[in-house]
Amino acid sequence: MTKVQIDDNSKDRTSLKKHKIMIVDDHPIMREGIARRISSESDMMVCFEAESAQEALQLIEKQDLDLVLLDISLEASSGLDVLKDLRTRFPELHTLILSMHEESLYAERALRAGARGYIMKGASPETLIQAIRQVLAGEIYLSESMTKTALARIGNGKHSPYTIEDLSDRELEVFQLIGRGFGTREIATALHLSVKTIASHRENMKLKLNLKSSSALVQHAIHWAQTNQMI
């Protein structure tokens, strides 16, 4: 369900330009809390909320927005796919990822997909506002630690051996579903791909992660999912 957040401020503040922001997150309580904090700022307001990628895209087509605050883990949608769609259809629109997932795994992927920044849901409200302002100003936002990591990767070149970070976006999706107990056919159905394609992804992941068997891949995926509290 979509909510319209109209911020009727006093007359002495009507001359201020307010940046229009949309929150896309499938947790209503999370959306409400974030919207309240953002709209308390004098120069920004949450105009719309959406709980799905489809709903968000429909609204964006009709509205003049400055920034989308997007959860990368939407139910029935890959946040990375949503990012790529936004970059293609609305190239001027700024997108900031707000996620529960570690930056080390998703931040660079999100930037490659079109995001202008990545912030963890555990960050302070003040840090969130700082990130939004930075992205609205046309800059990239990453935490200090992630910025150092990204610069180190550029300076050192491609690291070896392969790690989870080296999986492609689609391979990572498959890996996560394996970790949640999905079989090959179930993954194919969930991702609208053929069984043959999923089998190929599994073989590629075994090579990249230096795993000798399918059972080793499953065990590794389950352990990783539990460690990273995937949902």
C-alpha positions as CSV (number, residue, x, y, z in Angstrom):
1,M,0.0,0.0,0.0
2,T,1.2,3.5,-0.9
3,K,1.1,6.4,1.5
4,V,1.4,10.0,0.6
5,Q,3.3,12.0,3.1
6,I,2.4,15.7,2.6
7,D,4.4,18.0,4.9
8,D,2.4,21.2,5.5
9,N,5.0,23.4,7.1
10,S,4.4,26.9,8.5
11,K,4.5,29.9,6.1
12,D,8.0,30.9,7.1
13,R,9.3,27.7,5.7
14,T,7.3,27.5,2.5
15,S,10.0,29.3,0.5
16,L,12.5,26.5,1.2
17,K,12.9,24.0,-1.6
18,K,12.2,20.5,-0.4
19,H,13.8,17.5,-2.0
20,K,11.2,14.9,-2.8
21,I,12.1,11.4,-1.6
22,M,10.5,8.0,-2.1
23,I,11.1,5.1,0.3
24,V,10.9,1.6,-1.1
25,D,10.9,-1.1,1.6
26,D,8.6,-4.0,2.3
27,H,8.6,-3.4,6.1
28,P,5.9,-0.8,7.0
29,I,7.3,0.0,10.5
30,M,10.8,0.6,8.9
31,R,9.3,2.9,6.3
32,E,7.3,4.9,8.8
33,G,10.3,5.5,11.1
34,I,12.6,6.5,8.3
35,A,9.9,8.8,6.7
36,R,9.3,10.6,10.0
37,R,13.1,11.2,10.5
38,I,13.6,12.4,6.9
39,S,10.6,14.7,6.9
40,S,11.7,16.4,10.1
41,E,14.4,18.1,8.0
42,S,13.6,21.5,6.6
43,D,14.9,20.8,3.1
44,M,13.5,17.3,2.4
45,M,10.3,15.4,2.5
46,V,9.1,11.8,1.9
47,C,6.3,12.1,-0.7
48,F,5.7,8.5,-1.4
49,E,6.3,5.0,0.1
50,A,6.2,1.7,-1.8
51,E,6.5,-1.9,-0.6
52,S,7.3,-3.5,-4.0
53,A,9.4,-2.9,-7.0
54,Q,6.4,-2.8,-9.3
55,E,4.6,-0.3,-7.2
56,A,7.7,1.9,-7.0
57,L,8.3,1.9,-10.7
58,Q,4.6,2.8,-11.4
59,L,4.8,5.8,-9.0
60,I,8.2,7.0,-10.3
61,E,6.8,7.2,-13.9
62,K,4.2,9.7,-12.7
63,Q,6.1,11.7,-10.1
64,D,8.9,14.2,-10.1
65,L,11.3,12.8,-7.5
66,D,14.8,13.7,-6.4
67,L,15.9,10.5,-4.7
68,V,14.8,7.0,-4.1
69,L,15.8,5.3,-0.8
70,L,15.7,1.6,-1.8
71,D,16.0,-1.6,0.3
72,I,18.1,-4.1,-1.7
73,S,16.1,-7.1,-0.4
74,L,12.5,-6.7,-1.5
75,E,10.1,-9.6,-1.4
76,A,9.9,-11.3,-4.8
77,S,12.4,-8.8,-6.3
78,S,16.1,-8.4,-6.5
79,G,17.1,-4.9,-5.5
80,L,20.0,-5.1,-7.9
81,D,17.6,-5.8,-10.8
82,V,15.4,-2.8,-9.6
83,L,18.5,-0.6,-9.7
84,K,19.4,-1.6,-13.2
85,D,15.8,-0.9,-14.3
86,L,15.9,2.5,-12.6
87,R,19.2,3.4,-14.3
88,T,17.8,2.5,-17.7
89,R,14.4,4.2,-17.4
90,F,15.2,7.1,-15.1
91,P,19.0,7.9,-15.5
92,E,18.8,11.2,-13.8
93,L,17.1,9.9,-10.6
94,H,19.4,9.4,-7.6
95,T,19.2,6.1,-5.7
96,L,20.5,5.4,-2.3
97,I,20.5,1.8,-1.0
98,L,19.5,1.2,2.6
99,S,20.2,-2.4,3.5
100,M,20.7,-4.9,6.3
101,H,23.4,-6.6,4.3
102,E,27.1,-6.0,4.7
103,E,28.6,-3.4,2.5
104,S,31.6,-5.7,1.7
105,L,29.2,-7.9,-0.3
106,Y,26.7,-5.5,-1.8
107,A,28.0,-2.0,-2.0
108,E,30.2,-2.3,-5.1
109,R,27.5,-4.4,-6.8
110,A,25.0,-1.7,-6.0
111,L,27.2,1.1,-7.4
112,R,27.8,-0.9,-10.6
113,A,24.0,-1.4,-10.9
114,G,23.4,2.4,-10.7
115,A,23.1,3.3,-7.1
116,R,24.8,6.5,-5.8
117,G,25.4,5.3,-2.3
118,Y,25.0,2.4,0.2
119,I,24.2,2.7,3.8
120,M,23.5,0.0,6.4
121,K,20.2,-0.1,8.3
122,G,22.2,-0.1,11.5
123,A,23.6,3.3,10.8
124,S,22.5,6.3,13.0
125,P,19.7,8.6,11.8
126,E,22.2,11.4,11.5
127,T,24.4,9.3,9.2
128,L,21.4,8.5,7.0
129,I,20.6,12.2,6.6
130,Q,24.3,12.9,5.8
131,A,24.2,10.1,3.1
132,I,21.0,11.5,1.6
133,R,22.4,15.0,1.4
134,Q,25.7,13.7,-0.1
135,V,23.8,11.8,-2.8
136,L,21.5,14.7,-3.5
137,A,24.6,16.9,-4.0
138,G,25.7,14.5,-6.8
139,E,28.3,12.7,-4.8
140,I,28.8,9.0,-3.9
141,Y,28.2,7.9,-0.4
142,L,29.9,4.9,1.2
143,S,31.0,4.4,4.8
144,E,34.6,5.3,5.6
145,S,35.7,1.7,6.0
146,M,34.0,0.6,2.7
147,T,35.7,3.5,0.9
148,K,39.1,2.4,2.1
149,T,38.3,-1.2,1.0
150,A,37.2,-0.1,-2.5
151,L,40.3,2.1,-2.9
152,A,42.5,-0.8,-1.7
153,R,41.0,-3.1,-4.3
154,I,41.7,-0.6,-7.1
155,G,45.2,-0.2,-5.9
156,N,46.0,-3.8,-5.5
157,G,44.2,-5.1,-8.6
158,K,42.0,-8.2,-8.6
159,H,42.4,-10.3,-5.5
160,S,43.0,-14.0,-5.4
161,P,41.8,-16.6,-4.5
162,Y,38.1,-16.1,-5.4
163,T,35.7,-15.2,-2.7
164,I,31.9,-14.7,-2.4
165,E,32.5,-11.1,-3.6
166,D,33.7,-12.5,-6.9
167,L,30.4,-14.2,-7.7
168,S,28.3,-12.4,-10.4
169,D,25.0,-10.8,-9.3
170,R,23.0,-13.8,-10.6
171,E,25.4,-16.3,-9.1
172,L,25.0,-14.6,-5.8
173,E,21.2,-14.9,-6.0
174,V,21.5,-18.6,-6.7
175,F,24.0,-19.0,-3.9
176,Q,21.6,-17.3,-1.4
177,L,18.7,-19.5,-2.5
178,I,20.9,-22.6,-2.1
179,G,21.7,-21.4,1.4
180,R,18.0,-21.2,2.1
181,G,17.5,-24.8,1.1
182,F,16.2,-24.3,-2.4
183,G,16.9,-27.1,-5.0
184,T,17.9,-26.5,-8.6
185,R,14.3,-26.7,-10.0
186,E,13.0,-24.5,-7.2
187,I,15.7,-21.9,-7.9
188,A,14.9,-22.0,-11.6
189,T,11.2,-21.4,-10.9
190,A,12.0,-18.6,-8.5
191,L,14.3,-16.8,-10.9
192,H,12.4,-17.6,-14.0
193,L,15.4,-19.4,-15.5
194,S,15.9,-22.8,-17.0
195,V,17.2,-25.7,-14.9
196,K,20.2,-25.9,-17.3
197,T,21.1,-22.3,-16.6
198,I,20.9,-22.8,-12.8
199,A,23.1,-26.0,-13.2
200,S,25.6,-23.9,-15.1
201,H,25.7,-21.3,-12.4
202,R,26.3,-24.0,-9.8
203,E,29.3,-25.3,-11.7
204,N,30.7,-21.8,-12.1
205,M,30.3,-21.2,-8.4
206,K,32.1,-24.5,-7.5
207,L,35.0,-23.4,-9.7
208,K,35.2,-19.9,-8.2
209,L,34.9,-21.0,-4.6
210,N,37.2,-24.0,-5.1
211,L,34.6,-26.5,-4.0
212,K,34.9,-30.1,-5.2
213,S,31.3,-31.2,-5.1
214,S,27.7,-30.1,-5.2
215,S,27.3,-31.1,-1.5
216,A,30.2,-29.0,-0.6
217,L,28.6,-26.0,-2.4
218,V,25.3,-26.6,-0.5
219,Q,27.1,-26.8,2.9
220,H,29.1,-23.7,2.1
221,A,26.0,-21.8,1.1
222,I,24.0,-22.8,4.2
223,H,26.9,-21.9,6.5
224,W,27.3,-18.5,4.8
225,A,23.6,-17.8,4.9
226,Q,23.4,-18.6,8.6
227,T,26.5,-16.5,9.4
228,N,25.1,-13.6,7.5
229,Q,21.6,-14.0,8.8
230,M,20.0,-14.1,5.3
231,I,16.3,-13.8,5.1
